[in-house]
């Protein structure tokens, strides 16, 4: 039997959620929001990709198709026939691959400052800047600071960069960059009936409400958008309780969300 990815579970409630992190994150990166989770109402599983966090020792191709099969295998192990998906940043592309692999099993998706199915559409210079972050922790700090609007404490930016450095192998980190930045499978998701909510931070300079309107919201008929105040690219870290409240409203099926 294939090895199962590592994960972190919070809660025992009936609303089942699997959360997939961004390029700089891992399962533990969601920790600031945990105090806000209603553990009687929901069960959250924070998943680690191959090469990340609790799955750091796992080798593989480091593709989102592979990650989708890993997520489905974990759901089977948990006994979860149906569940919702939360994806942050590059995790937005990963959750769509899970949906494409098993659409009947996905109740709803929450895309948090998330890369659309077309990829980041970066020019060569910008892609090279992100590529330099694979081997340069200072470049990771630069990217994190920029993506949160150059407005947060330098000590926090440094810790975030160090956390990513310590919790992902260079091989996995580099391979996933190509996956989220350059691959385009948008034609495969157009018209998907999976309910979707997209959240963006008001201070995220790249993954903006305008971009989401032209991508996610244009491709998914049952989609809505929420702009999170006082957040940039990492709302689960920057405004954790407000983010968790908004996420739980949507994932619980609250019609007002």
N, C-alpha and C positions, 0 to 999 in steps of 0.2 A: 504494500500500500504506500502511495506517495506520502512524503512528509507533509504535515499540516503546518501552515504559517503560524507564527506567533501572534498573539493578540492580547488585548486587555479588555475585560468585561466590567461594566458598571450597570447595576440594576437588574431587576427580575420581572419587570412588568410586561404586559402583553404587546406593547408596541415595540417591534423588533427593528433595530437599526444597525447597519454596518457602516462605519466611517472610514474613509480612505484619505490619507494625508497628502500634503503637497510635497514638492521636490525637496524642500529644506526640512521637512518634518518626519515624524514617525508616529507610532501610536501614542507615545508619551507627550507629543506636542499638543494634544487636546486637553491635557490635564487642567489648565486654568478654568475650563468650563464645567468641570465635573461637579462642583458644589451646587450648581444650578439644576442638575438633572433630577427629575422626579423618578426615583428608583422604583416606586411602586407602580408607576404608569408605563415605564419603558425599560427595555433592555438594550443598552448600547454596547456594541463590540467595536473596539478600535483596532484596526487591522494593520499588520506590518507587511509591506511588500518584501519579496526576496531581496536580500542584501541590505535590509533596513531593520533597525531596532531588534526585536525578539526573533526576527528571521534573518539576521545579519549573516548567519553561517550558511544559508541556503543559496546554492548556485542556481543558474538558470539562464534563460534568454533575456530576461528583464524587459519583456514586452507587456503591453496592457492586455493582450489576448491571454497571455500566460497568467497574469494577475487575476483576470476574470475567472479563469478556471480554478485558481487558488481560492478565491472568494466563495465560489459555489461549493467547492469541497469543504470549506470551513462551515458554510451554512448547513450542509448535509450533516456534518459532525455535530453541530449544535441542535439538529432536529428542526431547523427552520425551513419550512417549505416556501413561505413568503416573507418578505422583509423589505424595508426601505433602505435606500442608499444615500449617504452624505459624502460628497467629494469636495475637498479643498484644493484649489489651484490645479496642479496636474491631476489630482484625484478626480477632477471633473471629467477628464477624458477616460480615466479608468472605470468610473461607475457606468459610463455609457457603454463600454465594452461588456460589462456584466449584463446590462440591460439587453444588448444585442444578442448575447449568448443565451439568455434565459428570460425573455420578456414577460412571460406569465408569472414569474416568481417575484418580480419587482413591483411593490405596491406604489411607491412614489420615489422621486429623486429630489435631493436638495443640493444644488450646485453653489458652492460658497467661493466667491471671488475666483471662479473656476474657468479654466481654459476650455474653449469650445471645441467641438469635434474637428474643426478645420485646422487646429493647431494655433500657434502664436503668431504665425505670419510675420516673423521677424526678418529684417534684412540681414545681409551677411555680417555687417559690422556688429549689430546687436547680438546676433547669435554667437559670434566669436567672444563677445564680452561675457555672456553667460557660460560659454565653454571654458573660459579661463577660471571660473569659479570652481571647477572640478578639483584643481590642484592649488588653489590660492584662497586661503580663508579670508583675506582682506577683501577680495572680490565678492565673497559671499556677504560680507558686511555691507559693501556698497549696494548690492542688489536688494538686500533686506531693507536698508535705510531708504532707498529710492522708492520701493514698492509700498512703503507705509507713509510716504509724503514728507520724508526728511524732517519729522517732527517729534520723534520719540527719543527717550534717553539712550545715549551711546552705550551705556552699560548693558541695556536690554538687547540692543542690536548685536553687541559682541557675544552675549550669551546665546542668542539664537544661532549665530553663525557657528559657534563652538559646538552647540548641540547637534547641528546637522553634520559637522565634521566628525564627531564622535559616534554618530548613529547610522552611518551609511558607508558602505564600501565605495571606494572610487570607481570600481567597475560598474556597480549598479547605478551610482549617481550619474555617471557619464552616459550610460545606455538609456536611462529614463529621460535625459535631456532630449535626445533625438526623438523619443516617443511623443513627448508632450509638445515639443516646439515645432516639429516639422511634418509630422504625419497628418494626413487629411482623410478622414472617413465620414465627412459631413453628409455625403449623399446617402449613406446607409441609415442615418437617423431622421432624415426629413419625413415628417408625417407620423412619427412615433406617437402612440396614444398614451404613453406612460405619463402620469401627472408629474409636473416639474415646477419647482420654485427656484429662482435664481436670486442670490444675494450678492450685493457688491458693497464694498466700503466706500464711503464718500471721499476718502483721501487716497484711494488706489488710483495711480495715474495711468495705468495700462488697461486693466480689466474693468472698464467703465460701463455705466448704464447704457450709453449709446452703443458700445460694442455688443453688449448682450442683446440689445434689441435687434441688431442686424444678424445675429447668429442664433443663439439658443432660442430666443423668443420667436424668431422667424421660422425655425425648423420644427418646434414642438407645439402642436395646437393647444394643448392643455398646460400652458405655462404662464407664470406670473413673475414679477420682479419686485424686489424690496431693496431699498438703499439703506444701509446701516449707518447711522450717524456716529461721528467721532471714531471711525475705524478706517484703516487702510486695507492692506492685503491679508491681514491676520486677525479677523474679528474675534476668533475664539481665544486669542491672547490679549488683544487690545481692549475689547469690551466684552469679556466672557459671559457675564450674567445676562446682559441685554441680548447677546447673540443666542445664548441657550434658550431664553424665553421665546424668542422669535422662531427658532428651530423647532422647539417642542410644540408650539401652536400649529405649525404647518404639519409636522409629522404625525400629530395626533388626529389630524383630519378636521381641525377647527375651521369652519367655513369662513371665518373672518380673517384668517391668515393669508 
